[in-house]
Amino acid sequence: MVKTHEIGLISDTHGLLRPEVVPALAGVERILHAGDVGGPGILEALSSIAPVTAVLGNVDSPRILPSLNDDEVVEI
């Protein structure tokens, strides 16, 4: 039997987490944020839904989001 995983993918939040995101990501096992986060509050909010792996986008500053890298490898 093949095990399936529900993964949420989001990007370009630019510091705004729209209300429709929460129900859209309900039930996912992990969230991947593909950049342009816009601030740590977005990652905190997403973390309340599921564990988050995120990368820096061109609008993100490593000074504001020091835990993020330009790229990440995630094994599911």
C-alpha positions, 0 to 999 in steps of 0.5 A: 500500500502506498502512503500518501502525504498532504503537503501545502505549498504557498509563496508570495505572502508578502507579509499578508496571510489571507483568511482563505489560506487557513482552511485551504491548508487545514489537514496538511502534514507540512507547509512549504513556503517558496519565498517572499514571506514578508516577515516572521509573523507569517511563519508563526501563523503558518506554524500553527497549522503544520510544520513549515519549511521556508526559503528566502525570496527576493523581498525577504531580508536575511536580517529579518528572517535569519533562519531562512536560506536561499534553498532547502531540501525536504525529504517527505 
